[in-house]
Amino acid sequence: MSAEFFKYALTFGYVGLVYWLSYVGMQRTRNVEGFAIGNKDMSPYLVGITLAASISSTATFVINPGFVYEHGLSAYLHFGVAGSLGILSAFLVLARGFLRLGEAGGALTIPQWIYYRYNHRGFSLFFALINLLSITFVVLILVGCSLLMTGLFPIEQKTALVLVLLFVFSYVLMGGTYAHAYTNTLQGIMMLAVTVVLFLQGFKYFSGDPGAALRAVGENYAEAFNQGSSLYFSFFSVFVSGFVVTFALMLQPHILTKVLYLRSERDVGKFIATTAVVGTLFTLMLMIGFYARLAGLEIDAQDTVVREYLLHEFSSSPWGEYVLVFIFLTLLAAGMSTLDGILVALSAMVVNDIVKPLAGESSNGLVLSRWVLIAVGLVGVLLAWNPPPLIGLFAQKGVYGLAAASLVPVLFGVLVRRHIPLWVVAIAAALGLGLHLFFNLVVGIANPAISATYGIFASLIFGLFGLAVTRGDKSTK
């Protein structure tokens, strides 16, 4: 079998399997509730793999290794260590309480959860609108996947962009959450296999001594705090901002709502353990940034590091071409595993938390969710058509702002049992978002994680102050 025939056979086999899983999901999707969070009949292990794949996706598998290539050990510690601890901490702190309150109100989305917790439609609408910032991550995934497709097939990037969009949107339109969960499980297993293979394959570049190998690139490259980097140069920029922002990022609509897929609180422990183990293994993909640098590759476009490294390693031998096809297809699957989750979450959110409250309940929610999905896709393609030079930083500006606004309302909503005055969480949310944008866009702080962390700290301080001055109000929710 020729490598070319194998490439197309494997691709069409994968496409056919995904569509079959989506068809199975469609059979179980009968209303907007099933489209948004399923029927609460999925295994916690399946939900855990789905979540880990959603968290990792194109950022971990395609874009973030470029930061490691450029900035060295400090970037790896920021994403791989501080970020992983932030993910685990967020679910240990929030999962049970969020599920309990979500089930009590029958919430399908985070803005709807906010409405049931704070009983204010205007605040819920504000959250629905700022959650649209997730569109920046849709752009990142579309760009990352299109770059991979150009390495796999002889097509232009814009053509690849449209093909990725059509494929993902078509199978999500069919099955909603079930299509997302079933296909993510398949994609997650593929991602695990490729991660282990690439980690072991490239370890030769360390020559038995990773520290010495990195120092040979440059002293700053091997330092935990890279003084030559504009992004990861101190304990705060590497560890504090990495932990805080990643903790807050778990409040994104396509991530925290995974908790609502679970049948009961008894499943939370299995769900968190699965997510932690699988997600930690996925972070090994960041090592490709080191491998590409140690291999001597000179790559001008940071976002293409993974593609160029894979072509360098596998395209020169006959057997390597077969391996390369599977790896590229898996990396595409990694991007799609998050893209489909964001699309389901955004479409459900727009219908439940923007359209229905403003236009009434008369519309068919399931049909409307699918039309909204199409609209989100068109906006995403328009933004991705001529992307900014560093797509990773572009996406971080948007989603980190969402994280900064979300932390206090969700964290306090879960942990504080008494009544919380609306003004406390509303001002804290606005403060987190506003300061992030101010520090990043006006002051010029290059690393969005730092500006978002400043916003989160200010938001937390204000929120704690608000709780202190209203502590006499002992009424409960």
C-alpha positions, 0 to 999 in steps of 0.5 A, spaced: 500 500 500 502 506 497 503 512 503 499 516 498 493 511 498 494 510 506 493 517 507 486 518 504 484 511 506 485 513 513 483 520 513 476 517 510 476 512 515 476 517 520 471 521 517 466 515 516 467 513 523 466 520 526 460 521 522 457 514 525 458 516 532 455 523 530 449 519 528 449 515 534 449 521 538 443 524 534 439 518 535 439 520 543 438 528 542 431 529 542 431 536 545 435 542 547 437 539 553 440 533 550 444 537 545 447 541 551 449 537 556 446 530 554 441 525 558 446 524 564 447 517 562 454 517 560 460 514 564 464 519 568 470 516 565 468 517 558 466 525 560 473 525 563 477 523 557 472 528 553 474 534 558 481 532 558 481 532 550 477 539 550 482 542 555 488 540 551 486 540 543 490 545 538 493 549 544 497 544 547 498 540 541 499 545 536 500 552 538 503 552 545 509 547 543 511 554 539 512 558 546 516 552 548 521 552 542 521 560 543 522 561 550 525 555 553 524 551 560 520 557 563 514 556 558 514 549 559 513 550 566 508 555 565 503 551 561 505 544 563 506 545 571 503 551 573 497 550 568 496 543 570 496 544 577 491 550 576 486 545 572 486 540 578 485 545 583 479 548 579 475 541 579 477 539 586 474 546 589 468 547 584 466 540 581 461 538 586 458 544 588 457 546 581 454 540 580 449 540 586 447 547 584 446 546 577 442 540 578 438 544 583 436 549 578 436 544 572 442 549 569 444 547 562 449 553 561 454 557 565 450 563 564 443 560 566 447 557 572 449 564 574 441 566 573 439 561 578 445 562 583 444 570 583 436 571 580 438 576 576 436 576 568 441 582 567 447 579 570 446 572 566 445 576 560 452 580 561 455 573 562 452 570 556 455 576 552 462 576 555 462 568 554 462 570 546 469 571 547 470 564 546 470 565 539 477 567 539 479 560 541 475 558 535 479 562 531 485 559 534 483 552 533 481 553 526 488 556 524 491 551 527 488 545 524 488 549 517 496 549 518 496 542 519 492 540 513 497 544 509 502 539 511 498 533 510 494 535 503 497 539 497 492 545 499 492 552 500 491 554 508 484 558 506 481 551 503 483 547 509 480 552 513 473 551 510 474 544 510 475 543 517 469 548 519 464 544 514 467 537 517 466 539 525 460 543 524 456 538 520 457 532 525 456 537 531 450 539 528 447 532 528 449 530 535 450 535 539 453 533 546 453 526 544 457 527 538 462 531 542 463 526 547 463 520 543 468 523 538 472 526 543 473 519 546 475 516 540 480 523 539 482 522 546 485 515 545 488 517 538 491 523 542 494 519 548 497 514 543 501 520 539 503 523 545 507 517 548 510 516 541 512 523 540 515 524 547 519 517 546 521 518 539 524 525 540 527 524 547 534 522 544 535 530 543 536 530 550 542 526 549 541 523 556 542 530 560 536 534 559 539 540 563 545 540 559 542 539 552 537 546 554 543 550 557 547 548 550 541 552 547 543 558 551 543 559 559 536 563 559 533 558 555 534 553 560 532 557 566 525 557 570 525 564 569 527 566 562 530 574 563 531 574 555 523 573 555 518 578 554 513 573 557 516 568 562 521 572 566 519 571 573 516 567 578 509 571 577 509 570 570 511 563 570 508 560 576 503 565 579 499 567 572 500 560 570 496 557 575 491 563 577 489 563 569 488 556 568 484 555 574 480 561 572 480 558 565 476 552 567 470 556 568 469 557 560 463 554 557 465 548 554 469 546 560 466 547 567 459 545 564 462 538 563 460 537 570 453 537 568 454 531 564 455 527 570 449 523 573 451 525 580 456 527 585 458 520 586 461 520 579 465 526 581 471 523 583 472 518 577 471 524 573 476 528 576 481 522 576 480 521 569 481 528 567 488 529 571 491 523 568 489 523 561 490 531 561 497 530 564 499 525 559 497 530 554 502 536 556 508 531 554 506 534 547 509 541 549 516 537 549 516 538 541 518 545 542 524 543 546 525 537 540 525 542 535 530 547 538 535 541 539 534 538 532 537 545 530 531 547 526 530 554 524 523 556 524 521 563 523 513 562 524 512 560 532 505 557 530 508 552 525 513 549 530 509 542 530 508 542 523 515 543 521 518 538 526 514 533 524 515 534 517 523 534 519 522 527 523 518 523 519 518 525 511 524 523 509 523 515 510 518 511 507 515 508 513 515 515 516 510 517 511 505 512 514 507 515 521 506 522 519 499 521 516 496 518 523 500 523 527 497 529 523 490 526 523 491 525 530 493 533 531 487 535 527 483 530 531 486 534 537 483 541 535 476 538 533 475 535 540 475 542 543 472 546 537 466 541 537 465 542 545 466 550 544 460 550 539 456 546 543 456 550 549 456 557 545 450 555 541 446 552 547 448 558 551 446 563 545 439 560 545 438 559 552 441 565 555 440 570 550 435 569 545 429 565 549 430 571 555 429 576 550 424 573 545 420 568 549 420 561 549 416 560 543 421 558 538 424 551 537 430 551 542 434 545 538 433 548 531 435 554 533 441 551 537 443 549 530 442 555 526 446 559 532 452 554 531 452 555 523 452 563 525 458 562 530 462 558 524 461 563 519 464 569 524 470 564 526 472 563 519 471 571 518 476 572 523 481 566 522 481 568 514 487 573 515 489 571 522 494 575 527 502 573 527 501 570 533 494 566 534 496 563 541 496 570 544 490 573 540 486 567 543 489 568 550 487 576 550 479 573 549 479 567 553 483 570 559 478 576 559 472 571 560 476 567 565 478 574 569 470 576 569 468 569 571 472 567 577 469 571 583 461 570 581 462 562 580 467 561 585 463 565 590 457 562 588 459 555 589 463 556 596 459 562 599 453 559 602 449 565 604 446 570 600 451 574 596 449 581 594 449 582 586 453 588 586 459 585 589 459 579 584 457 584 578 462 589 580 468 584 581 466 581 574 467 587 571 473 589 574 476 583 572 475 583 565 476 591 565 483 591 568 485 585 564 484 589 557 487 595 560 493 592 562 494 588 556 491 593 551 493 600 554 499 599 558 502 594 554 503 588 558 505 582 553 503 576 556 495 576 557 496 571 563 499 576 567 494 582 565 488 577 567 492 575 573 492 582 575 485 583 574 483 576 577 487 579 584 483 585 584 476 582 582 478 577 588 480 583 593 474 587 591 469 581 592 472 579 599 471 586 601 464 586 599 463 579 603 466 583 609 461 589 609 455 585 607 457 579 612 451 581 617 446 578 611 445 571 613 440 569 608 441 563 604 440 561 597 
